[in-house]
Amino acid sequence: MVSAIFWAENAQTSIWDPLRPLEQASESLNIVSTVIVLLLSLGLFAISLKAYGKNNSNRFLLLSLAFGIMFAKFLIKLLDFFYSPGYFFSQAAQNVFDFFVLIALFASLIKKG
């Protein structure tokens, strides 16, 4: 039993090691992927606002809110890359934005009319 614990503590590989190349590749594309998601969220925000203008449905308004929050998040994230190399917009702050996006999306699903 003791030798099994000693082996586990000194193991050189961990279960997530196969994911490291993927993580390194995604890290090198961080700014590019942020710009892509920023543009997609801006496009979806514009489309949902246009749909709201045609239908005046509260569902589309809530969708617009969700995509607007997502756009704001990625805009702040992109600005954070260039003005404070990733130190201002913490993961906790990003989680708050994600939480509000999920609330708006959920509200648009359960909203009637």
C-alpha positions as CSV (number, residue, x, y, z in Angstrom):
1,M,0.0,0.0,0.0
2,V,2.8,2.4,0.9
3,S,4.6,1.7,-2.3
4,A,1.5,2.5,-4.3
5,I,1.1,5.9,-2.6
6,F,4.8,6.6,-3.1
7,W,4.5,5.7,-6.8
8,A,1.4,7.9,-7.2
9,E,3.2,10.9,-5.6
10,N,6.2,10.5,-7.8
11,A,4.5,9.7,-11.1
12,Q,5.9,11.9,-13.9
13,T,2.7,12.0,-16.0
14,S,-0.8,13.0,-15.0
15,I,-4.1,12.1,-16.6
16,W,-4.3,15.5,-18.4
17,D,-0.9,15.4,-20.0
18,P,-2.3,14.3,-23.4
19,L,-4.2,17.6,-23.4
20,R,-1.1,19.8,-23.1
21,P,-0.4,20.1,-26.8
22,L,-4.0,21.2,-27.4
23,E,-3.8,23.7,-24.6
24,Q,-0.5,25.1,-26.0
25,A,-2.0,25.4,-29.5
26,S,-5.1,27.2,-28.1
27,E,-2.9,29.5,-26.1
28,S,-1.0,30.5,-29.2
29,L,-4.4,31.3,-31.0
30,N,-5.9,33.1,-28.0
31,I,-6.1,36.6,-29.6
32,V,-7.3,35.2,-32.9
33,S,-10.1,33.2,-31.3
34,T,-11.1,36.1,-29.1
35,V,-11.4,38.3,-32.2
36,I,-13.5,35.7,-34.0
37,V,-15.8,35.2,-31.0
38,L,-16.1,39.0,-30.6
39,L,-17.2,39.4,-34.3
40,L,-19.6,36.5,-34.0
41,S,-21.2,37.9,-30.9
42,L,-21.5,41.3,-32.5
43,G,-23.1,39.7,-35.5
44,L,-25.6,37.7,-33.4
45,F,-26.3,40.8,-31.3
46,A,-27.1,42.8,-34.5
47,I,-29.3,40.0,-35.9
48,S,-31.2,39.6,-32.7
49,L,-31.7,43.4,-32.4
50,K,-33.1,43.4,-35.9
51,A,-35.4,40.5,-35.1
52,Y,-36.6,42.4,-32.0
53,G,-37.3,45.4,-34.2
54,K,-39.5,43.4,-36.4
55,N,-41.4,41.3,-33.8
56,N,-41.1,43.4,-30.6
57,S,-40.9,40.1,-28.7
58,N,-39.4,40.1,-25.3
59,R,-37.6,36.8,-26.2
60,F,-35.6,38.6,-28.9
61,L,-34.8,41.4,-26.5
62,L,-33.4,38.9,-24.0
63,L,-31.4,37.3,-26.7
64,S,-30.1,40.7,-27.7
65,L,-29.1,41.2,-24.1
66,A,-27.3,37.9,-23.9
67,F,-25.3,38.5,-27.1
68,G,-24.7,42.1,-26.0
69,I,-23.2,40.9,-22.8
70,M,-21.1,38.3,-24.6
71,F,-19.9,41.0,-27.0
72,A,-19.0,43.3,-24.1
73,K,-17.1,40.4,-22.4
74,F,-15.0,39.7,-25.4
75,L,-14.3,43.4,-26.1
76,I,-13.0,43.8,-22.6
77,K,-11.0,40.6,-22.9
78,L,-9.5,41.8,-26.2
79,L,-8.6,45.2,-24.7
80,D,-7.2,43.4,-21.7
81,F,-4.7,41.6,-24.0
82,F,-3.3,44.9,-25.2
83,Y,-3.5,47.3,-22.3
84,S,-2.9,45.2,-19.2
85,P,-1.6,41.9,-20.6
86,G,-4.3,39.7,-19.1
87,Y,-4.1,41.1,-15.6
88,F,-7.3,43.2,-15.4
89,F,-10.1,41.0,-16.6
90,S,-9.8,38.0,-14.3
91,Q,-11.4,34.6,-14.8
92,A,-13.8,35.4,-11.9
93,A,-15.0,38.6,-13.7
94,Q,-15.4,36.6,-16.9
95,N,-17.5,34.0,-15.0
96,V,-19.8,36.8,-13.9
97,F,-20.3,37.9,-17.5
98,D,-21.0,34.2,-18.4
99,F,-23.5,33.9,-15.6
100,F,-25.5,36.9,-16.8
101,V,-25.4,35.5,-20.4
102,L,-26.8,32.2,-19.1
103,I,-29.5,34.0,-17.1
104,A,-30.6,36.1,-20.2
105,L,-30.6,32.9,-22.4
106,F,-32.6,31.0,-19.9
107,A,-35.1,33.9,-19.4
108,S,-35.5,34.1,-23.2
109,L,-36.4,30.3,-23.2
110,I,-39.0,30.5,-20.5
111,K,-40.5,33.9,-21.5
112,K,-43.9,33.7,-23.2
113,G,-44.6,36.0,-26.1
